[in-house]
Amino acid sequence: MKLCLVCSSGGHFMEMQSLRLMWEGYDRFWVTFPTEDTRSFLGDERKYWAYFPTNRNLRNFFRNFLLALRVLLKERPEVIVTTGAAVAVPFVYAGKILGITTIYVESLTRVKELSLSGKLVYSFADHLLVQWPKIRGRYPRTCSREG
């Protein structure tokens, strides 16, 4: 199985790194931002650099949506796994259009409600995983360890 791992740099990238046991045995490629941390950690991993800034930047949203279509059609992953943030949204949308299973893992820091990115992909992601029961109660389409 081939995975597409999508995340912003910084905390979202570190959260994806914490999921290493889930993805390390699979053929995979990354989509993230070209920052010091991602360049250092990813080394020889197959990667595509996304456009930033992304927060409320419509121009880069559309650029990343076109990047998503191009990369996903080239790589043909079976699953997109993302820990957010805004770069995740165009990849989840493109994945939905192309029939690719999408898994959005909400940030550990989101205790009471979904992030803006989580809200934007809520109706499109095949699986939206949250880490706190309070969010699970507010958003019935989410999954957590308890259910």
DSSP file (Angstrom, degrees, kcal/mol; ACC not computed):
  #  RESIDUE AA STRUCTURE BP1 BP2  ACC     N-H-->O    O-->H-N    N-H-->O    O-->H-N    TCO  KAPPA ALPHA  PHI   PSI    X-CA   Y-CA   Z-CA
    1    1 A M              0   0    0      0, 0.0    26,-1.2     0, 0.0     2,-0.5   0.000 360.0 360.0 360.0 141.7    0.0    0.0    0.0
    2    2 A K  E     -a   27   0A   0     74,-0.2    76,-2.1    24,-0.1    77,-1.5  -0.904 360.0-160.1-108.7 133.5    1.2    3.5   -0.8
    3    3 A L  E     -ab  28  79A   0     24,-2.7    26,-1.6    -2,-0.5     2,-0.6  -0.872  12.9-150.9-113.2 144.2    0.6    6.4    1.6
    4    4 A C  E     -ab  29  80A   0     75,-2.4    77,-2.9    -2,-0.4     2,-0.6  -0.976  16.7-159.7-107.7 117.2    0.6   10.1    1.0
    5    5 A L  E     -ab  30  81A   0     24,-2.9    26,-2.5    -2,-0.6     2,-0.5  -0.891  12.3-176.1-103.2 116.3    1.6   11.9    4.3
    6    6 A V  E     +ab  31  82A   0     75,-2.6    77,-1.4    -2,-0.6    78,-0.5  -0.940  16.6 134.4-118.9 128.8    0.5   15.5    4.3
    7    7 A C  E     - b   0  84A   0     24,-2.3    78,-0.3    -2,-0.5    26,-0.3  -0.974  49.0-108.4-165.0 154.6    1.2   18.0    7.1
    8    8 A S        -     0   0    0     76,-2.1     5,-0.2    -2,-0.3    75,-0.1  -0.336  49.0 -98.5 -71.8 167.0    2.4   21.5    7.8
    9    9 A S  S >  S+     0   0    0      3,-0.2     3,-0.8     4,-0.1     2,-0.3  -0.197  89.7  31.0 -76.6 179.2    5.9   21.9    9.2
   10   10 A G  T 3> S+     0   0    0      1,-0.2     4,-2.3     2,-0.2     5,-0.2  -0.530 127.5   2.1  76.3-133.6    6.4   22.4   13.0
   11   11 A G  H 3> S+     0   0    0     -2,-0.3     4,-2.3     1,-0.2    -1,-0.2   0.842 132.8  52.6 -62.1 -37.9    4.0   20.8   15.4
   12   12 A H  H <> S+     0   0    0     -3,-0.8     4,-1.9     2,-0.2    -1,-0.2   0.887 110.9  48.5 -66.2 -38.1    1.9   19.1   12.7
   13   13 A F  H  > S+     0   0    0      2,-0.2     4,-2.2     1,-0.2    -2,-0.2   0.909 111.1  50.0 -66.1 -42.6    5.0   17.5   11.2
   14   14 A M  H  X S+     0   0    0     -4,-2.3     4,-1.8     1,-0.2    -2,-0.2   0.874 108.2  53.7 -64.6 -36.3    6.1   16.4   14.7
   15   15 A E  H  X S+     0   0    0     -4,-2.3     4,-0.6     2,-0.2    -1,-0.2   0.904 108.3  49.2 -64.6 -39.8    2.7   14.9   15.3
   16   16 A M  H >< S+     0   0    0     -4,-1.9     3,-1.1     1,-0.2    -2,-0.2   0.896 108.4  54.2 -64.7 -38.6    3.0   12.9   12.0
   17   17 A Q  H >< S+     0   0    0     -4,-2.2     3,-1.6     1,-0.3    -1,-0.2   0.866 101.2  59.0 -61.6 -35.0    6.4   11.8   13.2
   18   18 A S  H 3< S+     0   0    0     -4,-1.8     3,-0.3     1,-0.3    -1,-0.3   0.683 100.2  57.9 -68.5 -15.8    4.8   10.5   16.4
   19   19 A L  T XX S+     0   0    0     -3,-1.1     3,-2.3    -4,-0.6     4,-1.1   0.206  70.1 122.3 -94.1  14.4    2.6    8.3   14.2
   20   20 A R  H <>  +     0   0    0     -3,-1.6     4,-3.0     1,-0.3     3,-0.3   0.821  65.3  60.4 -48.3 -41.9    5.7    6.6   12.7
   21   21 A L  H 34 S+     0   0    0     -3,-0.3    -1,-0.3     1,-0.2     4,-0.3   0.793 104.7  52.0 -60.2 -26.2    4.7    3.1   13.8
   22   22 A M  H <4 S+     0   0    0     -3,-2.3    -1,-0.2     1,-0.1    -2,-0.2   0.863 125.0  20.5 -76.8 -37.3    1.6    3.5   11.7
   23   23 A W  H >< S+     0   0    0     -4,-1.1     3,-1.8    -3,-0.3    -2,-0.2   0.603  95.3  90.4-111.5 -12.9    3.3    4.5    8.4
   24   24 A E  T 3< S+     0   0    0     -4,-3.0    -3,-0.1     1,-0.3    -1,-0.1   0.756  86.3  53.4 -65.9 -24.8    6.9    3.4    8.6
   25   25 A G  T 3  S+     0   0    0     -4,-0.3     2,-0.3    -5,-0.2    -1,-0.3   0.421  98.6  82.5 -87.8   3.7    6.4    0.0    7.0
   26   26 A Y  S <  S-     0   0    0     -3,-1.8     2,-0.3     1,-0.0   -24,-0.1  -0.730  88.8-101.6-110.3 154.6    4.6    1.3    3.9
   27   27 A D  E     +a    2   0A   0    -26,-1.2   -24,-2.7    -2,-0.3     2,-0.3  -0.575  62.5 163.5 -63.0 131.9    5.7    2.8    0.6
   28   28 A R  E     -a    3   0A   0     -2,-0.3    18,-0.4   -26,-0.2     2,-0.3  -0.971  33.6-161.7-153.1 162.2    5.1    6.6    1.2
   29   29 A F  E     -a    4   0A   0    -26,-1.6   -24,-2.9    -2,-0.3     2,-0.3  -0.968  21.1-130.6-144.3 159.0    5.8   10.1    0.1
   30   30 A W  E     -ac   5  47A   0     16,-2.4    18,-2.0    -2,-0.3     2,-0.4  -0.787  11.1-165.9-113.1 149.6    5.4   13.4    1.9
   31   31 A V  E     +ac   6  48A   0    -26,-2.5   -24,-2.3    -2,-0.3     2,-0.2  -0.966  41.7 116.5-130.9 118.6    3.8   16.7    1.2
   32   32 A T  E     - c   0  49A   0     16,-1.7    18,-3.3    -2,-0.4   -24,-0.2  -0.838  63.8 -67.5-158.6-168.4    4.9   19.5    3.5
   33   33 A F        -     0   0    0    -26,-0.3     2,-2.0    -2,-0.2     5,-0.2  -0.742  43.8-114.3 -99.3 147.2    6.7   22.8    3.6
   34   34 A P        +     0   0    0      0, 0.0     2,-0.2     0, 0.0    15,-0.1  -0.505  63.1 140.6 -81.5  76.8   10.5   23.2    2.9
   35   35 A T     >  -     0   0    0     -2,-2.0     4,-2.7     1,-0.1     5,-0.3  -0.615  67.7 -97.0-110.3 172.8   11.6   24.3    6.4
   36   36 A E  H  > S+     0   0    0      1,-0.2     4,-2.2    -2,-0.2     5,-0.2   0.907 121.6  48.6 -57.5 -43.7   14.7   23.5    8.4
   37   37 A D  H  > S+     0   0    0      2,-0.2     4,-2.7     1,-0.2     5,-0.3   0.931 114.4  43.4 -66.4 -44.3   12.9   20.8   10.4
   38   38 A T  H  > S+     0   0    0      2,-0.2     4,-2.5     1,-0.2     5,-0.3   0.916 114.3  50.0 -69.5 -40.8   11.3   19.0    7.5
   39   39 A R  H  X S+     0   0    0     -4,-2.7     4,-1.3     1,-0.2    -1,-0.2   0.912 115.2  45.0 -60.8 -41.4   14.4   19.2    5.4
   40   40 A S  H  < S+     0   0    0     -4,-2.2    -2,-0.2    -5,-0.3    -1,-0.2   0.943 118.6  39.7 -68.9 -49.2   16.5   17.7    8.2
   41   41 A F  H  < S+     0   0    0     -4,-2.7    -2,-0.2    -5,-0.2    -1,-0.2   0.854 115.4  50.2 -71.3 -35.6   14.0   15.0    9.3
   42   42 A L  H >< S+     0   0    0     -4,-2.5     3,-3.6    -5,-0.3    -1,-0.2   0.786  71.1 153.8 -81.8 -26.4   13.0   13.9    5.8
   43   43 A G  T 3< S+     0   0    0     -4,-1.3    -1,-0.2    -5,-0.3    -2,-0.1  -0.075  78.3   2.0  43.0-113.2   16.5   13.5    4.3
   44   44 A D  T 3  S+     0   0    0      2,-0.1    -1,-0.3     0, 0.0    -2,-0.1   0.400 100.2 123.2 -86.5   1.5   16.1   10.9    1.5
   45   45 A E  S <  S-     0   0    0     -3,-3.6     2,-0.4     1,-0.1   -16,-0.1  -0.291  75.3-102.5 -60.3 148.7   12.4   10.4    1.9
   46   46 A R        +     0   0    0    -18,-0.4   -16,-2.4   -15,-0.0     2,-0.3  -0.614  58.1 168.3 -72.5 128.9   10.3   11.1   -1.2
   47   47 A K  E     -c   30   0A   0     -2,-0.4     2,-0.4   -18,-0.2   -16,-0.2  -0.980  34.1-154.7-148.0 154.8    8.7   14.5   -0.8
   48   48 A Y  E     -c   31   0A   0    -18,-2.0   -16,-1.7    -2,-0.3     2,-0.5  -0.996  25.6-130.7-127.8 134.2    6.9   17.3   -2.5
   49   49 A W  E     -c   32   0A   0     -2,-0.4   -16,-0.2   -18,-0.2     2,-0.1  -0.753  21.0-149.5 -91.4 127.0    7.1   20.9   -1.2
   50   50 A A        -     0   0    0    -18,-3.3     2,-0.3    -2,-0.5    14,-0.0  -0.436  23.0 -99.8 -88.4 165.4    3.8   22.7   -0.8
   51   51 A Y        -     0   0    0      9,-0.2    13,-0.1    -2,-0.1    -1,-0.1  -0.670  49.4-127.3 -87.1 137.5    3.2   26.4   -1.1
   52   52 A F  S    S+     0   0    0     -2,-0.3     2,-0.2     2,-0.1     9,-0.0  -0.965  73.1  50.1-142.1 160.1    3.0   28.6    1.9
   53   53 A P        +     0   0    0      0, 0.0     7,-0.2     0, 0.0    -2,-0.0   0.458  60.6 167.8 -73.2 158.0    1.8   30.6    3.7
   54   54 A T    >   +     0   0    0     -2,-0.2     3,-1.8     6,-0.1     2,-0.4   0.670  33.2 111.4-114.6 -25.8   -1.5   28.7    3.7
   55   55 A N  T 3  S-     0   0    0      1,-0.3     3,-0.1     5,-0.0     5,-0.0  -0.368 107.8 -24.6 -63.1 112.5   -3.7   30.3    6.5
   56   56 A R  T 3  S+     0   0    0     -2,-0.4     2,-0.7     1,-0.2    -1,-0.3   0.792 101.1 135.0  56.5  32.9   -6.5   32.1    4.8
   57   57 A N    <>  -     0   0    0     -3,-1.8     4,-1.9     1,-0.2    -1,-0.2  -0.871  33.4-174.9-112.8  96.1   -4.4   32.5    1.6
   58   58 A L  H  > S+     0   0    0     -2,-0.7     4,-2.4     1,-0.2     5,-0.2   0.854  80.5  58.2 -63.2 -37.0   -6.7   31.7   -1.3
   59   59 A R  H  > S+     0   0    0      1,-0.2     4,-2.1     2,-0.2    -1,-0.2   0.940 111.5  41.0 -58.6 -47.4   -3.9   31.9   -3.9
   60   60 A N  H  > S+     0   0    0      2,-0.2     4,-2.6     1,-0.2    -9,-0.2   0.787 109.0  60.9 -74.7 -25.9   -1.8   29.3   -2.2
   61   61 A F  H  X S+     0   0    0     -4,-1.9     4,-2.0     2,-0.2    -1,-0.2   0.957 109.9  41.7 -59.5 -48.7   -4.9   27.2   -1.5
   62   62 A F  H  X S+     0   0    0     -4,-2.4     4,-2.3     2,-0.2    -2,-0.2   0.884 113.5  52.4 -68.5 -37.6   -5.5   26.9   -5.2
   63   63 A R  H  X S+     0   0    0     -4,-2.1     4,-2.2    -5,-0.2    -1,-0.2   0.916 112.4  46.0 -61.6 -41.6   -1.8   26.4   -5.9
   64   64 A N  H  X S+     0   0    0     -4,-2.6     4,-2.6     2,-0.2    -2,-0.2   0.813 108.9  55.6 -71.8 -29.8   -1.8   23.5   -3.4
   65   65 A F  H  X S+     0   0    0     -4,-2.0     4,-2.3     2,-0.2    -2,-0.2   0.926 110.5  44.8 -66.1 -43.3   -5.0   22.1   -4.9
   66   66 A L  H  X S+     0   0    0     -4,-2.3     4,-2.4     2,-0.2    -2,-0.2   0.895 112.9  51.7 -66.0 -39.0   -3.4   21.9   -8.3
   67   67 A L  H  X S+     0   0    0     -4,-2.2     4,-3.1    -5,-0.2     5,-0.3   0.923 108.6  52.3 -59.9 -43.8   -0.3   20.5   -6.6
   68   68 A A  H  X S+     0   0    0     -4,-2.6     4,-2.9     1,-0.2     5,-0.3   0.933 110.3  46.5 -59.5 -47.9   -2.5   17.9   -5.0
   69   69 A L  H  X S+     0   0    0     -4,-2.3     4,-2.1     2,-0.2     5,-0.2   0.935 115.5  46.5 -60.3 -45.7   -4.1   16.8   -8.2
   70   70 A R  H  X S+     0   0    0     -4,-2.4     4,-1.7     2,-0.2    -2,-0.2   0.939 117.5  41.6 -62.6 -49.0   -0.7   16.6  -10.0
   71   71 A V  H  X S+     0   0    0     -4,-3.1     4,-3.2     2,-0.2     5,-0.4   0.918 115.5  49.0 -67.7 -44.8    1.0   14.7   -7.2
   72   72 A L  H  X S+     0   0    0     -4,-2.9     4,-2.2    -5,-0.3    -1,-0.2   0.878 112.0  48.4 -67.1 -36.8   -1.9   12.3   -6.5
   73   73 A L  H  < S+     0   0    0     -4,-2.1    -1,-0.2    -5,-0.3    -2,-0.2   0.857 116.6  44.1 -69.3 -34.1   -2.3   11.5  -10.2
   74   74 A K  H  < S+     0   0    0     -4,-1.7    -2,-0.2    -5,-0.2    -3,-0.2   0.939 124.1  32.3 -73.3 -48.1    1.4   10.8  -10.5
   75   75 A E  H  < S-     0   0    0     -4,-3.2    -3,-0.2    -5,-0.1    -2,-0.2   0.795  84.9-155.1 -84.3 -31.1    1.9    8.8   -7.3
   76   76 A R     <  -     0   0    0     -4,-2.2   -74,-0.2    -5,-0.4    -3,-0.1   0.939  18.4-170.7  54.2  56.5   -1.5    7.1   -7.1
   77   77 A P        -     0   0    0      0, 0.0   -74,-0.2     0, 0.0    -1,-0.1  -0.382  25.2-144.0 -72.5 156.0   -1.6    6.5   -3.3
   78   78 A E  S    S+     0   0    0    -76,-2.1    23,-1.4     1,-0.2     2,-0.4   0.780  84.6  26.0 -84.2 -29.9   -4.3    4.3   -1.8
   79   79 A V  E     -bd   3 101A   0    -77,-1.5   -75,-2.4    21,-0.2     2,-0.5  -0.995  61.1-153.2-139.6 139.1   -4.5    6.5    1.4
   80   80 A I  E     -bd   4 102A   0     21,-2.8    23,-3.0    -2,-0.4     2,-0.5  -0.963  17.1-171.0-105.8 125.2   -3.9   10.1    2.3
   81   81 A V  E     +bd   5 103A   0    -77,-2.9   -75,-2.6    -2,-0.5     2,-0.4  -0.976  10.4 175.3-116.4 129.9   -3.0   10.6    6.0
   82   82 A T  E     -bd   6 104A   0     21,-2.6    23,-3.5    -2,-0.5   -75,-0.2  -0.993  33.8-170.0-138.8 143.7   -2.8   14.1    7.3
   83   83 A T  E     -     0   0A   0    -77,-1.4   -76,-0.1     1,-0.5     2,-0.1   0.180  57.4-153.7-107.5  11.5   -2.3   15.8   10.6
   84   84 A G  E     +b    7   0A   0    -78,-0.5   -76,-2.1     1,-0.2    -1,-0.5  -0.359  52.1 165.6  88.9-172.8   -3.2   19.2    9.2
   85   85 A A  S >> S-     0   0    0    -78,-0.3     3,-2.4    -2,-0.1     4,-0.5   0.104  75.5 -51.9 -96.1-113.8   -3.1   22.1    9.0
   86   86 A A  T >4 S+     0   0    0      1,-0.3     3,-1.0     2,-0.2    -2,-0.0   0.775 127.8  64.3 -58.2 -30.9   -4.3   24.2    6.1
   87   87 A V  T 3> S+     0   0    0      1,-0.2     4,-0.8     2,-0.2    -1,-0.3   0.758  94.8  64.5 -63.2 -21.5   -2.2   22.3    3.5
   88   88 A A  H <> S+     0   0    0     -3,-2.4     4,-2.6     1,-0.2    -1,-0.2   0.846  87.8  69.4 -67.5 -34.3   -4.3   19.2    4.3
   89   89 A V  H <X S+     0   0    0     -3,-1.0     4,-2.4    -4,-0.5     5,-0.2   0.920  99.6  43.0 -59.4 -53.0   -7.5   20.8    3.0
   90   90 A P  H  > S+     0   0    0      0, 0.0     4,-2.5     0, 0.0    -1,-0.2   0.841 115.0  52.2 -64.1 -29.3   -6.7   20.8   -0.7
   91   91 A F  H  X S+     0   0    0     -4,-0.8     4,-2.4     2,-0.2    -2,-0.2   0.881 109.7  47.6 -73.4 -37.2   -5.3   17.3   -0.5
   92   92 A V  H  X S+     0   0    0     -4,-2.6     4,-2.3     2,-0.2    -1,-0.2   0.930 114.3  47.6 -66.0 -44.0   -8.4   15.9    1.2
   93   93 A Y  H  X S+     0   0    0     -4,-2.4     4,-2.1    -5,-0.2    -2,-0.2   0.938 114.6  45.1 -62.0 -47.1  -10.6   17.6   -1.4
   94   94 A A  H  X S+     0   0    0     -4,-2.5     4,-2.3     1,-0.2    -1,-0.2   0.900 111.5  53.6 -64.5 -39.3   -8.5   16.3   -4.3
   95   95 A G  H  X>S+     0   0    0     -4,-2.4     5,-2.9     1,-0.2     4,-0.6   0.901 107.4  51.1 -60.4 -40.9   -8.4   12.9   -2.7
   96   96 A K  H ><5S+     0   0    0     -4,-2.3     3,-0.9     1,-0.2    -2,-0.2   0.928 110.5  48.5 -61.8 -45.7  -12.2   12.8   -2.5
   97   97 A I  H 3<5S+     0   0    0     -4,-2.1    -1,-0.2     1,-0.2    -2,-0.2   0.882 115.4  44.8 -61.2 -39.1  -12.5   13.8   -6.2
   98   98 A L  H 3<5S-     0   0    0     -4,-2.3    -1,-0.2    -5,-0.2    -2,-0.2   0.424 114.5-113.5 -89.8   1.0  -10.0   11.0   -7.1
   99   99 A G  T <<5 +     0   0    0     -3,-0.9     2,-0.4    -4,-0.6    -3,-0.2   0.780  64.0 148.9  75.4  26.5  -11.5    8.3   -4.9
  100  100 A I      < -     0   0    0     -5,-2.9    -1,-0.3    -6,-0.2   -21,-0.2  -0.797  53.0-112.2 -94.9 133.9   -8.6    8.1   -2.5
  101  101 A T  E     -d   79   0A   0    -23,-1.4   -21,-2.8    -2,-0.4     2,-0.4  -0.433  35.9-156.8 -63.6 133.8   -9.3    7.2    1.1
  102  102 A T  E     -d   80   0A   0    -23,-0.2    25,-1.8    22,-0.1    24,-0.7  -0.953  14.0-171.2-122.0 135.6   -8.5   10.1    3.4
  103  103 A I  E     -de  81 127A   0    -23,-3.0   -21,-2.6    -2,-0.4     2,-0.6  -0.980   4.9-167.3-125.5 117.5   -7.6   10.1    7.1
  104  104 A Y  E     -de  82 128A   0     23,-2.9    25,-2.9    -2,-0.5     2,-0.7  -0.925   5.0-160.0-106.6 121.7   -7.5   13.4    9.0
  105  105 A V  E     - e   0 129A   0    -23,-3.5    25,-0.2    -2,-0.6     3,-0.1  -0.893  17.8-138.0-103.0 110.1   -5.9   13.2   12.4
  106  106 A E        -     0   0    0     23,-3.1   -22,-0.1    -2,-0.7     8,-0.0  -0.346  32.9 -89.7 -68.0 148.0   -6.9   16.2   14.4
  107  107 A S    >   -     0   0    0      1,-0.1     3,-1.7   -24,-0.1    24,-0.3  -0.221  24.1-127.4 -60.0 142.8   -4.3   17.9   16.5
  108  108 A L  T 3  S+     0   0    0      1,-0.3    -1,-0.1    -3,-0.1    -2,-0.1   0.763 109.0  64.5 -58.3 -26.5   -3.7   16.7   20.1
  109  109 A T  T 3  S+     0   0    0      1,-0.1     2,-1.1     2,-0.0    -1,-0.3   0.618  77.4  92.5 -77.0 -11.9   -4.1   20.4   21.1
  110  110 A R    <   +     0   0    0     -3,-1.7    21,-0.3     1,-0.2    22,-0.2  -0.720  45.9 156.0 -86.7 100.4   -7.7   20.5   19.9
  111  111 A V        +     0   0    0     -2,-1.1    24,-0.4    23,-0.1    23,-0.2   0.815  69.8  21.1 -96.7 -36.8   -9.5   19.6   23.2
  112  112 A K  S    S+     0   0    0      1,-0.3     2,-0.3    22,-0.1    26,-0.1   0.737 124.8   7.8-110.1 -29.5  -13.0   21.1   22.8
  113  113 A E  S    S-     0   0    0     25,-0.0    -1,-0.3    23,-0.0    22,-0.1  -0.971  80.2 -85.4-150.7 164.6  -13.6   21.7   19.1
  114  114 A L        -     0   0    0     -2,-0.3    -3,-0.1    21,-0.1    16,-0.0  -0.315  45.2-110.4 -68.6 152.5  -12.2   21.0   15.7
  115  115 A S     >  -     0   0    0      1,-0.1     4,-2.5    -5,-0.1     5,-0.2  -0.234  37.1 -99.1 -68.7 169.7   -9.6   23.2   14.1
  116  116 A L  H  > S+     0   0    0      2,-0.2     4,-2.2     1,-0.2     5,-0.2   0.926 128.2  49.0 -58.9 -44.1  -10.5   25.3   11.1
  117  117 A S  H  > S+     0   0    0      1,-0.2     4,-1.7     2,-0.2    -1,-0.2   0.916 109.7  52.1 -62.0 -42.2   -8.9   22.7    8.8
  118  118 A G  H  > S+     0   0    0      1,-0.2     4,-1.0     2,-0.2    -1,-0.2   0.899 110.3  48.3 -59.8 -41.3  -10.8   20.0   10.6
  119  119 A K  H  < S+     0   0    0     -4,-2.5     4,-0.4     1,-0.2     3,-0.2   0.882 109.5  53.1 -65.9 -38.0  -14.0   21.8   10.1
  120  120 A L  H  < S+     0   0    0     -4,-2.2    -1,-0.2     1,-0.2    -2,-0.2   0.792 118.1  35.4 -70.0 -27.2  -13.3   22.3    6.4
  121  121 A V  H >X S+     0   0    0     -4,-1.7     4,-3.0    -5,-0.2     3,-1.8   0.497  88.1 102.5-101.3  -4.9  -12.6   18.6    5.8
  122  122 A Y  T 3< S+     0   0    0     -4,-1.0    -1,-0.1     1,-0.3    -2,-0.1   0.842  88.2  38.1 -48.8 -45.2  -15.2   17.3    8.2
  123  123 A S  T 34 S+     0   0    0     -4,-0.4    -1,-0.3    -3,-0.2    -2,-0.1   0.533 123.0  43.2 -85.7  -6.1  -17.7   16.4    5.5
  124  124 A F  T <4 S+     0   0    0     -3,-1.8    -2,-0.2    -4,-0.0   -22,-0.1   0.753  87.2  90.8-111.9 -33.3  -15.1   15.2    3.0
  125  125 A A     <  -     0   0    0     -4,-3.0     3,-0.2     1,-0.1   -22,-0.1  -0.405  66.1-142.5 -68.2 140.8  -12.6   13.0    4.9
  126  126 A D  S    S+     0   0    0    -24,-0.7     2,-0.4     1,-0.3   -23,-0.2   0.873  91.0  18.2 -68.8 -36.7  -13.4    9.3    5.1
  127  127 A H  E     -e  103   0A   0    -25,-1.8   -23,-2.9     2,-0.0     2,-0.6  -0.992  64.6-170.5-138.3 127.9  -12.1    9.2    8.6
  128  128 A L  E     -ef 104 142A   0     13,-0.6    15,-2.6    -2,-0.4     2,-0.5  -0.943  15.3-160.4-120.0 108.3  -11.6   12.1   11.0
  129  129 A L  E     -ef 105 143A   0    -25,-2.9   -23,-3.1    -2,-0.6     2,-0.3  -0.753   8.4-174.1 -95.5 129.6   -9.7   11.0   14.1
  130  130 A V        -     0   0    0     13,-3.2    15,-0.4    -2,-0.5   -22,-0.1  -0.832  19.9-150.2-118.2 160.1   -9.9   13.1   17.3
  131  131 A Q  S    S+     0   0    0    -21,-0.3    13,-0.1   -24,-0.3   -20,-0.1   0.421  75.6  64.4-111.7   0.3   -8.0   12.6   20.5
  132  132 A W  S >> S-     0   0    0    -22,-0.2     4,-1.5     1,-0.1     3,-0.9  -0.991  70.2-139.9-130.1 131.0  -10.4   14.0   23.1
  133  133 A P  H 3> S+     0   0    0      0, 0.0     4,-2.0     0, 0.0     5,-0.2   0.789  99.4  65.9 -58.0 -30.9  -13.9   12.6   23.9
  134  134 A K  H 3> S+     0   0    0      1,-0.2     4,-1.0   -23,-0.2   -22,-0.1   0.894 103.8  45.5 -60.7 -39.5  -15.4   16.1   24.2
  135  135 A I  H X> S+     0   0    0     -3,-0.9     4,-2.0   -24,-0.4     3,-0.7   0.917 108.1  57.4 -68.2 -42.3  -14.8   16.7   20.5
  136  136 A R  H 3< S+     0   0    0     -4,-1.5     6,-0.2     1,-0.3    -2,-0.2   0.878 105.0  52.5 -55.2 -39.6  -16.2   13.2   19.6
  137  137 A G  H 3< S+     0   0    0     -4,-2.0    -1,-0.3     1,-0.2    -2,-0.2   0.810 112.2  44.4 -67.6 -30.3  -19.4   14.2   21.4
  138  138 A R  H << S+     0   0    0     -4,-1.0    -2,-0.2    -3,-0.7    -1,-0.2   0.748 117.4  43.1 -85.6 -25.3  -19.8   17.4   19.4
  139  139 A Y    ><  -     0   0    0     -4,-2.0     3,-1.9     1,-0.1    -1,-0.2  -0.863  65.8-168.9-127.5  95.3  -19.0   16.0   15.9
  140  140 A P  T 3  S+     0   0    0      0, 0.0    -1,-0.1     0, 0.0    -4,-0.1   0.685  82.3  63.0 -63.5 -20.3  -20.6   12.6   15.3
  141  141 A R  T 3  S+     0   0    0      2,-0.1   -13,-0.6   -14,-0.0     2,-0.1   0.518  86.8  97.4 -81.7  -2.4  -18.6   11.7   12.2
  142  142 A T  E <   -f  128   0A   0     -3,-1.9     2,-0.3    -6,-0.2   -13,-0.2  -0.420  61.0-148.5 -85.0 161.7  -15.4   11.7   14.2
  143  143 A C  E     +f  129   0A   0    -15,-2.6   -13,-3.2    -2,-0.1     2,-0.3  -0.923  17.1 173.0-124.5 151.2  -13.6    8.6   15.5
  144  144 A S    >   -     0   0    0     -2,-0.3     3,-1.2   -15,-0.2   -13,-0.1  -0.880  51.9 -88.3-144.3 178.6  -11.5    8.2   18.6
  145  145 A R  T 3  S+     0   0    0    -15,-0.4   -14,-0.1    -2,-0.3   -16,-0.0   0.833 127.1  53.5 -60.2 -30.4   -9.8    5.4   20.6
  146  146 A E  T 3         0   0    0      1,-0.1    -1,-0.3    -3,-0.0    -3,-0.0   0.652 360.0 360.0 -79.6 -15.1  -13.1    5.0   22.5
  147  147 A G    <         0   0    0     -3,-1.2    -2,-0.2     0, 0.0    -1,-0.1   0.340 360.0 360.0-178.7 360.0  -15.2    4.7   19.5
